Amino acid sequence: PIPWRPVWQEASSPEELARSEGEAFLEWRRSLARVEEQHHVVMTPYERNIDFWRQLWRCVERSDLLVQIVDARDPDFFRSRDLERYVQTRFPSKRLLLVMNKSDFLKAGFWRRGGADW
C-alpha cells in the first residue's frame, strides 16, 4: 500500500500541511511496521522516506496523465493498484495508463492465451 496524502485546503499554511503529512505518514509507517513484524518483510529505504512520498503526491497532483510502467512478464506483481485507487478516489478526472515493458521477452503465444486481458 502507499500512504495517502491528507486532504488539504489552499488556505493551509506550509507548516500545517507539513505537520498533517508527517502525522499521516507516521500512522502509515506504524501500520506497515506491524506487517513487517507479522510477515518478516523489510521496507526499502525509499518507502521509509516521507520526501519520496511527497514527490509522488505532488507529481500526481500536477499531472493530467499518470503512467505506470510494469514488467510484462509479471504485470500484476509490479502494478500498484493502491496508487490507482488513490488517483481514482482523490482525482477522478486524471487518467491512468499502464505500459508493459519487456514484452519482447514473452513467449510467442502469450497474447493468444490470455495476455489480451491486459
N, C-alpha and C positions, 0 to 999 in steps of 0.2 A: 504493500500500500504506500501511497505517497501522502505527505502531510498537506492538508488543505489550508490555504491562506485564509485567515479570518476575514470576514466581510468588513470592509472599512468604508468610511464616508470621506468625501473630499475635504470636509471641514476638520478631519482628524489631523492633529499635529504629527510631525515626523516621529516625535518621541512616543506618542500614544500608539502609533502604528507599529513601531519597533517593539514596544512592550507587549502589545497584543500578539504580534508574530512570535515573539520569544516564548510567551506563555503557551500558545498553541503548539509550538514546536516541542517544548519540554513535555507536554502531555502526550504528544505523538511518540516521542522518544521513550517515555515510560511504558507505553503500551507495547512498543517494539522490544523493550528490554525483557518484558515478560515472555514474549515469543522466543527471543534468543535463549532464555533460560530453559524453557519447556522443550524446544526443538533442537537445542545445541547448534545454533547457526550464529554467524557473526555478520554484523552490518559492515559495509565498506566505509572507509573514511569519508567518502562523498555523502553517504546517507546521514552521517553524524554531523554534518556541517550545515548550519542554517543558511549560510550565504549561498550555497549551492541551490537550495530550495528557493531562496529569494530570487535568484536569477531565473529559475524556471517560472515562478509565479509571474514575474514581470514580463518575461517573454510571452507567456500565454496571454496576459492582459493586452499586450501591444500588437499581437498577431491577428490576422484575419483567418489564416490557414495554419493548422499545426500538422506537421508531417512526422510520422513515426517510421523509422527505417528498421525493419526486422529481418533476421536471417531466414531465408525461405526454407531452409532445411528443418526448422522448428519454430514457425512463426508464433505459435501460442506461448512458447517459453519466453520469447523476447518482447512480446506485445504487452503494453501497460494498459490494461483495461481500467485500472483505477484512474489513470491520467485521463482516459476517455470519459469516464464518469464525471470527474472533476470539471472538465471542459464543458460537457453537455449540460451539467447541472448549473454551473455558475455563469456560463457564457453560451447560451443556446444558439446564438447567431453565428458562432465560429464554426468553421468547417474542419473536419479531420480527414487526413489522407494517410493510408497505410501503404508503404512502399516495401516490396520484397527485394532484398539484396541477395546475391549469390545464387540466384535461381539457375545459373548455368551448372551448378553442382548437383542439381536434382536429376533423378533418373528420367529417362525419356517418357515413360508412361505416367508420371506423377499427375499431370494436369488432366489426363483422361480418367484416372482412377479416383478423383475426388478433389484434386487440387483446385478444380474450378470453383469450389466453395469459397475460395479466397479471392 
